[in-house]
Amino acid sequence: MAISAVLPLKACGSYDVNDLKRAHILFTSLSTFMAPGLISELFIVVPEQEVELVKQEYARWQALNIIVLSEDELLPEFKRYPKMRGWRKQQLVKIAIADKVANEFYLTLDADVVCLKPLTEQQLIVDGKALLQYEQRAQHPKWWRSSARLLGISPDIGPKGVGMTITPALMSRTISQQLMQQLTPKAANQNWVDGLCSLHNPSDPRNWWIGSYLKLKWT
């Protein structure tokens, strides 16, 4: 069974790191250790103005089946939130790509991720389910509490104290699509992206009560 992959990227990343060049290390490691045919498509999602630059930079990695998408093509809602931080954009990209991938499972990547040992389908997908890398919820308690509020569930759901890491993570297309549907606000003029982005917009009247603003911020 093949999987897909997604890499959100900006040529100059956080702290002025050159992620455009750094991702070559990731691609080299995948080419070295990944089983042939494991990743059938690798989506790289970049700002609109960097699409051609990224295509040229990674032309040598044709064997990885790279598809370069602009952020605006995947999530046109971003145009309404020009001050949205790149870190938060990444999280939305890793969910939204579920509507583009051809496979049920997809791997989330960052430019600083490196594959250090052989990687096969059998290691990632067990009995038809994606492998989950655990992390204690105590490491990021606010993330879990805010996410639970947004979804209308208990923050203590599931095994006590056990959560999941963020990247790399093997995601289910079906579950991500269900998540997008559940996060869609009731208001007819908004979708799930608007719903999440507006929570980090201090100019939105709904955030003028500081308690609400701090309570619902999701990361």
Wavefront OBJ file of the C-alpha trace (Angstrom):
o trace
v 0.000 0.000 0.000
v 1.436 3.357 -1.028
v 1.105 6.462 1.117
v 1.179 10.175 0.350
v 3.228 12.866 2.098
v 2.971 16.603 2.695
v 5.684 19.165 3.407
v 4.671 22.761 4.205
v 7.606 24.966 3.258
v 8.786 28.546 3.102
v 12.155 29.220 1.473
v 13.356 31.168 4.497
v 11.858 29.525 7.548
v 11.722 30.488 11.205
v 14.804 32.164 12.688
v 16.095 32.880 9.146
v 16.850 29.203 8.512
v 17.168 28.300 4.826
v 14.517 25.580 4.689
v 14.683 25.512 0.885
v 18.193 24.049 1.078
v 17.684 22.135 4.309
v 14.917 20.010 2.773
v 17.523 18.421 0.486
v 18.764 16.549 3.563
v 15.248 15.198 4.121
v 14.933 14.137 0.474
v 18.340 12.456 0.526
v 17.399 10.477 3.618
v 14.059 9.410 2.122
v 15.739 8.317 -1.095
v 18.268 6.322 0.928
v 15.993 4.566 3.399
v 12.455 4.561 2.010
v 11.176 1.380 0.379
v 10.653 1.841 -3.387
v 7.128 3.013 -4.173
v 6.205 3.697 -0.540
v 5.437 7.394 -1.138
v 3.495 7.761 -4.381
v 3.163 11.554 -4.099
v 4.865 14.224 -2.025
v 2.988 17.521 -1.847
v 5.111 20.576 -1.082
v 2.902 23.514 -0.117
v 4.538 26.936 -0.404
v 3.624 30.643 -0.625
v 2.337 31.601 -4.079
v 5.435 33.654 -4.919
v 7.754 30.695 -4.239
v 6.104 28.046 -6.428
v 8.465 28.354 -9.406
v 11.529 28.695 -7.182
v 10.663 25.473 -5.356
v 9.900 23.595 -8.578
v 13.309 24.507 -9.963
v 15.147 23.795 -6.715
v 13.720 20.275 -6.380
v 13.645 19.247 -10.043
v 16.367 16.684 -9.330
v 14.061 14.766 -6.964
v 11.625 13.482 -9.592
v 11.798 9.992 -8.090
v 9.974 11.329 -5.009
v 6.939 12.278 -7.127
v 6.935 15.870 -5.893
v 3.868 18.041 -6.515
v 4.273 21.736 -5.668
v 1.119 23.563 -4.577
v 0.660 27.157 -3.503
v -0.894 27.859 -0.121
v -3.568 29.920 -1.855
v -4.506 27.012 -4.113
v -4.919 24.631 -1.199
v -6.345 27.140 1.275
v -7.582 30.322 -0.453
v -8.923 31.455 2.936
v -5.370 32.411 3.921
v -5.762 35.574 1.832
v -8.175 36.832 4.473
v -5.628 36.296 7.256
v -2.343 37.822 6.021
v -0.892 38.006 9.543
v -1.426 34.331 10.339
v 1.853 32.879 11.631
v 3.598 30.259 9.521
v 3.525 27.750 12.394
v -0.268 27.860 12.460
v -0.532 27.754 8.675
v 1.457 24.520 8.734
v -1.087 22.828 10.968
v -3.967 23.759 8.661
v -2.039 22.642 5.574
v -1.405 19.238 7.129
v -5.139 18.772 7.641
v -6.395 20.328 4.394
v -4.130 18.226 2.179
v -6.479 15.313 2.930
v -8.708 16.627 0.139
v -5.837 16.310 -2.362
v -4.081 13.042 -1.547
v -4.777 9.901 -3.538
v -4.082 7.483 -0.676
v -5.859 6.779 2.611
v -2.748 7.518 4.681
v -0.342 10.424 4.391
v 2.831 11.377 6.229
v 3.331 14.908 7.551
v 6.849 16.300 7.182
v 8.847 19.420 8.032
v 12.079 20.589 6.429
v 14.068 19.584 9.527
v 12.828 15.973 9.554
v 15.345 13.256 8.651
v 14.810 9.529 8.024
v 17.525 7.560 9.825
v 16.699 3.924 9.088
v 14.862 1.762 6.540
v 11.195 2.665 6.193
v 8.574 0.232 4.894
v 4.803 -0.044 4.641
v 4.762 -2.817 7.242
v 6.367 -0.484 9.796
v 3.864 2.313 9.230
v 0.554 0.535 8.662
v -0.429 -2.282 11.005
v -3.670 -4.224 10.444
v -4.918 -1.458 8.176
v -4.299 1.273 10.758
v -1.675 4.011 10.858
v 1.141 3.772 13.386
v 0.777 6.381 16.129
v 3.762 7.945 17.863
v 2.812 8.722 21.447
v 3.563 11.835 23.459
v 2.359 12.685 26.947
v -0.398 15.320 26.931
v 1.356 16.981 29.861
v 3.983 18.186 27.405
v 1.484 20.531 25.699
v -1.561 20.649 28.014
v -3.033 23.837 26.515
v -3.162 22.245 23.066
v -5.262 19.381 24.358
v -7.618 21.556 26.395
v -8.221 23.995 23.541
v -8.704 21.202 21.002
v -11.209 19.500 23.286
v -13.203 22.730 23.624
v -13.296 23.233 19.864
v -14.495 19.671 19.293
v -16.912 19.659 22.208
v -15.335 16.639 23.882
v -13.599 15.889 27.161
v -9.851 16.642 27.256
v -9.454 13.357 29.143
v -10.836 11.177 26.352
v -8.812 8.069 25.526
v -5.890 6.517 27.453
v -5.028 8.652 30.478
v -2.447 11.303 29.689
v -1.496 9.807 26.338
v -1.453 11.993 23.234
v 0.339 11.987 19.895
v 3.299 13.837 18.460
v 2.720 16.273 15.621
v 5.420 15.822 12.978
v 6.240 13.434 11.536
v 2.822 11.840 11.889
v 0.926 9.350 9.766
v -2.547 10.747 9.150
v -5.771 9.178 7.905
v -7.411 10.972 4.988
v -10.852 9.879 6.192
v -10.330 11.112 9.746
v -8.864 14.434 8.579
v -11.865 15.013 6.332
v -14.214 14.210 9.205
v -12.269 16.643 11.388
v -12.673 19.433 8.823
v -16.393 18.783 8.731
v -16.705 18.810 12.516
v -14.733 22.062 12.806
v -16.932 23.876 10.291
v -18.851 26.666 12.091
v -22.605 26.813 11.913
v -22.405 30.276 10.274
v -23.096 29.981 6.550
v -20.352 32.422 5.567
v -17.500 30.531 7.236
v -15.739 27.213 6.838
v -13.409 25.367 9.176
v -10.377 27.412 8.100
v -12.154 30.682 8.887
v -13.303 29.229 12.175
v -9.759 28.418 13.314
v -7.990 31.453 11.858
v -10.467 33.865 13.416
v -9.617 32.520 16.869
v -6.122 33.986 16.478
v -7.337 37.299 15.090
v -7.320 39.897 17.904
v -9.358 42.312 15.753
v -12.281 39.869 15.602
v -15.002 41.186 17.986
v -15.497 37.684 19.371
v -11.973 37.850 20.783
v -12.328 41.178 22.568
v -13.054 39.412 25.826
v -9.571 38.297 26.841
v -10.883 35.200 28.592
v -12.468 33.917 25.387
v -9.410 34.786 23.318
v -7.024 32.883 25.572
v -9.413 29.994 26.095
v -10.025 29.135 22.450
v -6.594 29.723 20.911
v -5.710 26.313 19.530
v -1.910 26.549 19.412
l 1 2 3 4 5 6 7 8 9 10 11 12 13 14 15 16 17 18 19 20 21 22 23 24 25 26 27 28 29 30 31 32 33 34 35 36 37 38 39 40 41 42 43 44 45 46 47 48 49 50 51 52 53 54 55 56 57 58 59 60 61 62 63 64 65 66 67 68 69 70 71 72 73 74 75 76 77 78 79 80 81 82 83 84 85 86 87 88 89 90 91 92 93 94 95 96 97 98 99 100 101 102 103 104 105 106 107 108 109 110 111 112 113 114 115 116 117 118 119 120 121 122 123 124 125 126 127 128 129 130 131 132 133 134 135 136 137 138 139 140 141 142 143 144 145 146 147 148 149 150 151 152 153 154 155 156 157 158 159 160 161 162 163 164 165 166 167 168 169 170 171 172 173 174 175 176 177 178 179 180 181 182 183 184 185 186 187 188 189 190 191 192 193 194 195 196 197 198 199 200 201 202 203 204 205 206 207 208 209 210 211 212 213 214 215 216 217 218 219
